[in-house]
């Protein structure tokens, strides 16, 4: 089982079931939502470039997995979340949002339909307990049971252009013998579409393989029991090393997701942010014929002057970081006015220039608008840029 100190880990630091593998690989660790997680193994740049050119191996066991089982599980999620989850086919996944009654974002989630009456909701580590509690409360009127299975699931991601070939070469990975659709694992995995999953086995133990990720590259996420996680991790390393796969930590994961324009809870998303401000209005399904928590506020939308999320690009090598203020020339007074704040920023390893995401006043959100970011006392020019900053070439 995992080496977590407590089932819900409020009193002590948690470690992943793969912690010993990270130590053996020379990882440096950081606290992340109460977990000790690898921030890097070699260098941030090397790990970032490996994911863009070959493959990176990530431990995501800190994520939360909440399972809903029952004949009304789909209806219950339609009420609890902003999307229409009852429309998912078995093995399909969907990005969704858990909203507050005022329309703010409690968490952003990925929901898998893993059976006719079974769904798995994947929550951010910092919000696991809040999501489980909200789902139990919101689904109470429905014929469904809610289980927090986070401590019984480890999560490993393989991301990058070589991800498919790494999985195909991994010894012990095979199709679930009892699954519908035949047993040719290679064909089924190769044909797996984005945001779909495949029941599989690793050395006869169940594994759910999903074609999802958070890096902007092709890739897979593998859900496995903690007792089997180390053997699977080692097998992936064995299969992928010759193809350029390297273990990758949270630092490279952050620059990868930033280049791909993917929001991070606590930075671009939060209770004070409505989906439309973050460019996620499409995730809120106002066309579904059922009520859901946050619907009334979503129909009203944010205030017309509420700040909206934009991309920013700069020149040189000085990056804008989270919390740095954004300035623009006031049309009326001619003075510089603070019009926004950076939520994430870095020197892009792929593009070789500073990139950032920021919330700015709507009138400064148009593409190619020139703004300034206060970088440690110096105001540097940045230009509003369409997201994402980087898109992979379809192969």
BADRENDO-738036 format. One record per residue (C-alpha): residue in one letter; x, y, z. Coordinates in steps of 0.05 Angstrom, whole numbers, plus 32768, in hexadecimal, padded with zeros to 4 digits. Layout:
REM BADRENDO-738036
+----+------+------+------+
| aa |    u |    v |    w |
+----+------+------+------+
|  a |    X |    Y |    Z |
...
+----+------+------+------+
***
This chain:
REM BADRENDO-738036
+----+------+------+------+
| aa |    u |    v |    w |
+----+------+------+------+
|  x | 8000 | 8000 | 8000 |
|  x | 8015 | 8049 | 8000 |
|  x | 8043 | 8066 | 8033 |
|  x | 8014 | 809E | 8043 |
|  x | 8012 | 80AF | 808C |
|  x | 7FC7 | 80B6 | 8092 |
|  x | 7F8D | 80A4 | 8064 |
|  x | 7F7A | 80EC | 8058 |
|  x | 7FBD | 810A | 806B |
|  x | 7FAE | 8149 | 8092 |
|  x | 7FE0 | 813F | 80CB |
|  x | 801D | 8122 | 80A8 |
|  x | 8040 | 8128 | 8066 |
|  x | 802E | 80F5 | 8031 |
|  x | 805D | 80CF | 8003 |
|  x | 804C | 80AB | 7FC3 |
|  x | 8050 | 805F | 7FBC |
|  x | 8088 | 806F | 7F8B |
|  x | 80B1 | 8098 | 7FBD |
|  x | 80E9 | 8065 | 7FC1 |
|  x | 80F0 | 8064 | 7F75 |
|  x | 80F7 | 80AF | 7F75 |
|  x | 812C | 80AE | 7FAB |
|  x | 8153 | 8079 | 7F85 |
|  x | 814F | 80A4 | 7F46 |
|  x | 816D | 80E0 | 7F6B |
|  x | 812E | 810B | 7F6D |
|  x | 8129 | 814C | 7F92 |
|  x | 80E8 | 8154 | 7FB8 |
|  x | 80B7 | 818B | 7FC7 |
|  x | 8077 | 8191 | 7FF0 |
|  x | 803B | 8190 | 7FC3 |
|  x | 7FF6 | 8191 | 7FE3 |
|  x | 8012 | 816D | 8020 |
|  x | 8038 | 813A | 7FF7 |
|  x | 8083 | 8131 | 7FEE |
|  x | 8087 | 812D | 7FA2 |
|  x | 80C3 | 812E | 7F72 |
|  x | 80CF | 8174 | 7F57 |
|  x | 8109 | 815D | 7F29 |
|  x | 8139 | 8124 | 7F1E |
|  x | 816F | 8143 | 7EF3 |
|  x | 815D | 8188 | 7ED8 |
|  x | 811B | 81AA | 7ECA |
|  x | 8131 | 81BA | 7E82 |
|  x | 8148 | 8173 | 7E72 |
|  x | 8107 | 8155 | 7E8C |
|  x | 80DD | 8189 | 7E67 |
|  x | 8101 | 817C | 7E25 |
|  x | 80FC | 8131 | 7E2E |
|  x | 80B0 | 8136 | 7E31 |
|  x | 80AE | 8162 | 7DF3 |
|  x | 80DD | 8135 | 7DCB |
|  x | 80D6 | 80EF | 7DE8 |
|  x | 80B2 | 80DF | 7E29 |
|  x | 80AE | 80F0 | 7E72 |
|  x | 8097 | 80C4 | 7EAC |
|  x | 806F | 80E7 | 7EE3 |
|  x | 8055 | 80D0 | 7F27 |
|  x | 8010 | 80EE | 7F31 |
|  x | 7FFC | 80C3 | 7F6C |
|  x | 7FEA | 8101 | 7F94 |
|  x | 7FAC | 810B | 7F6B |
|  x | 7F68 | 80F9 | 7F88 |
|  x | 7F39 | 80C4 | 7F6C |
|  x | 7EF1 | 80C4 | 7F83 |
|  x | 7EC4 | 808D | 7F68 |
|  x | 7E78 | 8090 | 7F61 |
|  x | 7E51 | 804F | 7F59 |
|  x | 7E06 | 8047 | 7F50 |
|  x | 7DCD | 8049 | 7F1E |
|  x | 7DC8 | 8095 | 7F23 |
|  x | 7E13 | 80A3 | 7F23 |
|  x | 7E0E | 80C8 | 7EE0 |
|  x | 7DD3 | 80F2 | 7EF5 |
|  x | 7DF5 | 8102 | 7F37 |
|  x | 7E33 | 811C | 7F14 |
|  x | 7E08 | 8145 | 7EE4 |
|  x | 7DEE | 8169 | 7F21 |
|  x | 7E30 | 816D | 7F46 |
|  x | 7E5C | 8184 | 7F0C |
|  x | 7E59 | 81B7 | 7ED4 |
|  x | 7E5A | 8185 | 7E9B |
|  x | 7E2B | 814E | 7E82 |
|  x | 7E4F | 8111 | 7E9B |
|  x | 7E15 | 80E1 | 7E91 |
|  x | 7E21 | 80E7 | 7E46 |
|  x | 7E66 | 80C7 | 7E4B |
|  x | 7E6F | 8082 | 7E2C |
|  x | 7E90 | 804C | 7E56 |
|  x | 7EDC | 8057 | 7E54 |
|  x | 7ED5 | 80A0 | 7E3F |
|  x | 7EF0 | 80DA | 7E68 |
|  x | 7EDD | 8124 | 7E6D |
|  x | 7EFB | 8162 | 7E8B |
|  x | 7EC9 | 8184 | 7EBA |
|  x | 7EC2 | 81B6 | 7EF3 |
|  x | 7EA7 | 81B4 | 7F39 |
|  x | 7E87 | 81F8 | 7F44 |
|  x | 7E72 | 821D | 7F82 |
|  x | 7E2B | 8239 | 7F86 |
|  x | 7E49 | 827D | 7F75 |
|  x | 7E68 | 8260 | 7F36 |
|  x | 7EB0 | 825D | 7F4E |
|  x | 7EDC | 8221 | 7F41 |
|  x | 7EE3 | 81F0 | 7F7B |
|  x | 7F0E | 81C3 | 7F50 |
|  x | 7F1B | 81AE | 7F08 |
|  x | 7F14 | 8164 | 7EFD |
|  x | 7F19 | 812B | 7ECB |
|  x | 7EDF | 80FA | 7ECE |
|  x | 7EE3 | 80B3 | 7EB3 |
|  x | 7EA8 | 8086 | 7EA7 |
|  x | 7EC4 | 8043 | 7EB9 |
|  x | 7E83 | 801B | 7EB7 |
|  x | 7E39 | 8022 | 7EAA |
|  x | 7E2D | 8038 | 7EF2 |
|  x | 7E74 | 804C | 7F05 |
|  x | 7E9B | 808D | 7EFE |
|  x | 7EDF | 80A3 | 7F17 |
|  x | 7EEB | 80EC | 7F26 |
|  x | 7F35 | 8102 | 7F27 |
|  x | 7F40 | 813F | 7F53 |
|  x | 7F7C | 816B | 7F62 |
|  x | 7FA4 | 8154 | 7F9F |
|  x | 7F97 | 8194 | 7FC6 |
|  x | 7F4C | 818E | 7FBB |
|  x | 7F42 | 8143 | 7FC5 |
|  x | 7F1E | 8147 | 8008 |
|  x | 7EF4 | 8183 | 7FF2 |
|  x | 7EDF | 8160 | 7FB1 |
|  x | 7ECD | 811F | 7FD5 |
|  x | 7EA4 | 8145 | 8008 |
|  x | 7E80 | 816F | 7FD4 |
|  x | 7E70 | 8132 | 7FA9 |
|  x | 7E54 | 810C | 7FE5 |
|  x | 7E29 | 8148 | 7FF8 |
|  x | 7E11 | 8158 | 7FB1 |
|  x | 7E00 | 8111 | 7F9E |
|  x | 7DDC | 80FF | 7FDE |
|  x | 7D96 | 8102 | 7FBD |
|  x | 7DAB | 80D0 | 7F88 |
|  x | 7DB2 | 8084 | 7F88 |
|  x | 7DFE | 8085 | 7F89 |
|  x | 7E37 | 8077 | 7FB8 |
|  x | 7E76 | 80A1 | 7FBC |
|  x | 7EBA | 8083 | 7FCE |
|  x | 7EFC | 80A7 | 7FD6 |
|  x | 7F2C | 8073 | 7FB9 |
|  x | 7F69 | 80A1 | 7FB5 |
|  x | 7F92 | 8078 | 7FE5 |
|  x | 7F85 | 8039 | 7FBC |
|  x | 7F9D | 8056 | 7F7A |
|  x | 7FE1 | 806B | 7F61 |
|  x | 7FE7 | 8094 | 7F21 |
|  x | 8020 | 8094 | 7EEF |
|  x | 8024 | 80BE | 7EB0 |
|  x | 804D | 80B3 | 7E71 |
|  x | 804E | 80F2 | 7E47 |
|  x | 8070 | 8103 | 7E05 |
|  x | 8073 | 80EF | 7DBC |
|  x | 8092 | 80AC | 7DCE |
|  x | 805D | 809C | 7E03 |
|  x | 8037 | 806A | 7DD9 |
|  x | 8074 | 8043 | 7DC4 |
|  x | 808C | 8042 | 7E0D |
|  x | 804B | 8022 | 7E24 |
|  x | 804B | 7FF1 | 7DEA |
|  x | 8091 | 7FDB | 7DFE |
|  x | 8082 | 7FD5 | 7E48 |
|  x | 8087 | 7F8C | 7E60 |
|  x | 804B | 7F73 | 7E85 |
|  x | 8019 | 7FA5 | 7E69 |
|  x | 7FDF | 7F84 | 7E44 |
|  x | 7F95 | 7F8B | 7E35 |
|  x | 7F63 | 7F7A | 7E6B |
|  x | 7F51 | 7F33 | 7E5B |
|  x | 7F09 | 7F3E | 7E70 |
|  x | 7EFF | 7F7F | 7E4A |
|  x | 7ED3 | 7F86 | 7E0D |
|  x | 7EF6 | 7F93 | 7DCC |
|  x | 7F28 | 7F5B | 7DC5 |
|  x | 7F6D | 7F50 | 7DE2 |
|  x | 7F9C | 7F70 | 7DB0 |
|  x | 7FBA | 7FA2 | 7DE0 |
|  x | 7FE6 | 7FC6 | 7DAD |
|  x | 7FAE | 7FD4 | 7D7D |
|  x | 7F7E | 7FEA | 7DB3 |
|  x | 7FB0 | 8018 | 7DD5 |
|  x | 7FC7 | 8037 | 7D93 |
|  x | 7F7E | 8044 | 7D80 |
|  x | 7F6C | 8062 | 7DC4 |
|  x | 7F52 | 80A9 | 7DBA |
|  x | 7F61 | 80E6 | 7DE4 |
|  x | 7F38 | 80E7 | 7E24 |
|  x | 7F27 | 809D | 7E1F |
|  x | 7F3F | 8065 | 7E4C |
|  x | 7F50 | 801C | 7E45 |
|  x | 7F4A | 7FE6 | 7E7B |
|  x | 7F8C | 7FC1 | 7E7B |
|  x | 7FB8 | 7F94 | 7EA5 |
|  x | 8000 | 7F98 | 7EBE |
|  x | 801A | 7F54 | 7ED2 |
|  x | 7FD1 | 7F3D | 7EDB |
|  x | 7FC0 | 7F79 | 7F08 |
|  x | 7F8B | 7FAC | 7EF1 |
|  x | 7FA3 | 7FED | 7ED2 |
|  x | 7F78 | 8024 | 7EB4 |
|  x | 7F9D | 8046 | 7E7A |
|  x | 7F82 | 808A | 7E65 |
|  x | 7F99 | 80B4 | 7E2A |
|  x | 7F9B | 80F5 | 7E51 |
|  x | 7FD0 | 8123 | 7E6D |
|  x | 7FE5 | 8168 | 7E83 |
|  x | 8022 | 8178 | 7E58 |
|  x | 8007 | 8189 | 7E13 |
|  x | 8025 | 8149 | 7DF7 |
|  x | 8007 | 8106 | 7DE6 |
|  x | 8009 | 80D8 | 7E22 |
|  x | 7FE8 | 80A9 | 7E52 |
|  x | 7FD5 | 80A5 | 7E9B |
|  x | 7FD5 | 8062 | 7EBE |
|  x | 7FAB | 8054 | 7EFC |
|  x | 7FC5 | 8019 | 7F24 |
|  x | 7FC3 | 7FFD | 7F6A |
|  x | 7FFB | 801A | 7F97 |
|  x | 8017 | 7FD4 | 7FA3 |
|  x | 8024 | 7FCC | 7F58 |
|  x | 803B | 8013 | 7F49 |
|  x | 8086 | 8009 | 7F54 |
|  x | 8089 | 7FCC | 7F26 |
|  x | 8063 | 7FF2 | 7EF0 |
|  x | 8090 | 8030 | 7EF8 |
|  x | 80CE | 8005 | 7EF1 |
|  x | 80B2 | 7FE1 | 7EB4 |
|  x | 80A3 | 8024 | 7E92 |
|  x | 80EA | 803C | 7EA1 |
|  x | 8107 | 7FFC | 7E84 |
|  x | 80DD | 8002 | 7E45 |
|  x | 80E6 | 804C | 7E3B |
|  x | 812E | 805C | 7E4B |
|  x | 8147 | 8049 | 7E05 |
|  x | 8110 | 8075 | 7DE8 |
|  x | 8126 | 80B2 | 7E10 |
|  x | 80F4 | 80AD | 7E4A |
|  x | 810A | 80CD | 7E8B |
|  x | 80E8 | 80D6 | 7ECF |
|  x | 80CD | 811D | 7ED3 |
|  x | 80B9 | 8147 | 7F0F |
|  x | 8088 | 817D | 7F20 |
|  x | 80B4 | 81B6 | 7F07 |
|  x | 80B4 | 819E | 7EBF |
|  x | 806B | 818B | 7EC4 |
|  x | 805C | 81D4 | 7ED5 |
|  x | 8082 | 81F2 | 7E9A |
|  x | 8064 | 81BE | 7E6B |
|  x | 801C | 81CD | 7E80 |
|  x | 802A | 8218 | 7E7D |
|  x | 8043 | 8213 | 7E35 |
|  x | 8004 | 81EC | 7E25 |
|  x | 7FD8 | 8222 | 7E44 |
|  x | 7FBB | 81F3 | 7E78 |
|  x | 7FA0 | 8213 | 7EB7 |
|  x | 7FB7 | 81FE | 7EFD |
|  x | 7F89 | 81FF | 7F38 |
|  x | 7FA0 | 8233 | 7F6B |
|  x | 7FC0 | 825C | 7F33 |
|  x | 7F90 | 8265 | 7EF9 |
|  x | 7F54 | 8244 | 7F1B |
|  x | 7F33 | 824E | 7F5E |
|  x | 7EF4 | 825E | 7F85 |
|  x | 7EF8 | 82A7 | 7F70 |
|  x | 7EFC | 8296 | 7F26 |
|  x | 7EC1 | 8285 | 7EF9 |
|  x | 7ECE | 8256 | 7EBF |
|  x | 7EBF | 828C | 7E8A |
|  x | 7EF8 | 82B7 | 7EA7 |
|  x | 7F29 | 827D | 7E9E |
|  x | 7F13 | 826D | 7E57 |
|  x | 7EED | 8230 | 7E6F |
|  x | 7EA6 | 8247 | 7E62 |
|  x | 7E9D | 820E | 7E31 |
|  x | 7EA7 | 81DC | 7E69 |
|  x | 7E68 | 81F4 | 7E8B |
|  x | 7E2E | 81D2 | 7E67 |
|  x | 7DF4 | 8202 | 7E6C |
|  x | 7DD0 | 81DA | 7E37 |
|  x | 7DC5 | 819D | 7E62 |
|  x | 7D7D | 8196 | 7E79 |
|  x | 7D8D | 818B | 7EC3 |
|  x | 7D9F | 81BB | 7EFA |
|  x | 7DE5 | 81BB | 7F16 |
|  x | 7E07 | 81DF | 7F4E |
|  x | 7E22 | 8221 | 7F34 |
|  x | 7DF3 | 8224 | 7EFA |
|  x | 7DCF | 8264 | 7F0C |
|  x | 7E10 | 8289 | 7F18 |
|  x | 7E2D | 826E | 7ED7 |
|  x | 7DF1 | 8286 | 7EB0 |
|  x | 7DFC | 82CC | 7ECC |
|  x | 7E46 | 82C8 | 7EBD |
|  x | 7E7E | 82F1 | 7EDA |
|  x | 7E7B | 833D | 7EE1 |
|  x | 7E8B | 835F | 7E9E |
|  x | 7EC9 | 837E | 7EBD |
|  x | 7EE2 | 833D | 7EDC |
|  x | 7F29 | 832C | 7EC9 |
|  x | 7F34 | 82F6 | 7E94 |
|  x | 7F6D | 82C6 | 7E88 |
|  x | 7F9F | 82D6 | 7E51 |
|  x | 7FE2 | 82BD | 7E39 |
|  x | 801E | 82EC | 7E3B |
|  x | 8061 | 82E7 | 7E16 |
|  x | 809E | 8311 | 7E23 |
|  x | 80E4 | 831A | 7E09 |
|  x | 8128 | 830C | 7E29 |
|  x | 8131 | 82D9 | 7E61 |
|  x | 810E | 82F8 | 7E9D |
|  x | 80CE | 82D3 | 7EAE |
|  x | 808F | 82EE | 7ECC |
|  x | 807B | 82C5 | 7F09 |
|  x | 8039 | 82B9 | 7F2D |
|  x | 8023 | 82F6 | 7F54 |
|  x | 8048 | 832A | 7F29 |
|  x | 801B | 8365 | 7F18 |
|  x | 8009 | 8377 | 7ED0 |
|  x | 8005 | 83C0 | 7EBA |
|  x | 7FE9 | 83E6 | 7E7E |
|  x | 7FE2 | 842F | 7E69 |
|  x | 7FA0 | 844C | 7E81 |
|  x | 7F7B | 8468 | 7E45 |
|  x | 7F5E | 84A2 | 7E6C |
|  x | 7F96 | 84BA | 7E9A |
|  x | 7FD1 | 84A1 | 7E72 |
|  x | 7FEE | 8483 | 7EB2 |
|  x | 8004 | 843C | 7EBB |
|  x | 7FCD | 8415 | 7EDF |
|  x | 7FCF | 83CF | 7EFD |
|  x | 7FA0 | 83A6 | 7ED1 |
|  x | 7FAF | 835E | 7EE5 |
|  x | 7FDB | 832A | 7F06 |
|  x | 8005 | 82F1 | 7EEE |
|  x | 7FED | 82AC | 7F04 |
|  x | 8024 | 8280 | 7EE6 |
|  x | 8064 | 8291 | 7EC1 |
|  x | 80A7 | 8274 | 7EAA |
|  x | 80DD | 8278 | 7E77 |
|  x | 80C2 | 8247 | 7E43 |
|  x | 80F4 | 820F | 7E37 |
|  x | 80D5 | 8200 | 7DF3 |
|  x | 80CC | 8247 | 7DDA |
|  x | 8108 | 8267 | 7DFC |
|  x | 80E2 | 82A4 | 7E13 |
|  x | 80B9 | 82BA | 7E50 |
|  x | 8070 | 82A3 | 7E51 |
|  x | 803A | 82AD | 7E84 |
|  x | 7FF0 | 82A9 | 7E92 |
|  x | 7FCF | 82E3 | 7EB4 |
|  x | 7F8B | 82FF | 7EC5 |
|  x | 7F81 | 8344 | 7EA8 |
|  x | 7F47 | 8375 | 7E9F |
|  x | 7F1E | 8362 | 7E62 |
|  x | 7F30 | 83A1 | 7E3A |
|  x | 7F79 | 838C | 7E3C |
|  x | 7F6D | 8343 | 7E29 |
|  x | 7F6E | 834B | 7DDE |
|  x | 7FA5 | 8325 | 7DBA |
|  x | 7FE4 | 834E | 7DAB |
|  x | 7FD4 | 8381 | 7DE1 |
|  x | 8015 | 839C | 7DFF |
|  x | 8019 | 8398 | 7E4B |
|  x | 8050 | 839C | 7E80 |
|  x | 8060 | 836D | 7EB9 |
|  x | 8085 | 8384 | 7EF6 |
|  x | 80BE | 8352 | 7EFC |
|  x | 80E0 | 8361 | 7F3E |
|  x | 80DA | 83AB | 7F37 |
|  x | 80E6 | 83B1 | 7EEC |
|  x | 80AB | 83B7 | 7EBD |
|  x | 80B7 | 838B | 7E80 |
|  x | 808D | 8388 | 7E40 |
|  x | 805F | 834D | 7E35 |
|  x | 802D | 8341 | 7DFD |
|  x | 7FE9 | 8320 | 7E03 |
|  x | 7FEE | 82DE | 7DDE |
|  x | 7FBB | 82A9 | 7DCC |
|  x | 7FBE | 8269 | 7DF5 |
|  x | 7FDC | 8236 | 7DF1 |
|  x | 8023 | 824D | 7DE7 |
|  x | 8037 | 8208 | 7DCD |
|  x | 800F | 81D4 | 7DA6 |
|  x | 802D | 8191 | 7D94 |
|  x | 8030 | 817B | 7D4C |
|  x | 7FFD | 8145 | 7D3D |
|  x | 801F | 8106 | 7D2A |
+----+------+------+------+
***
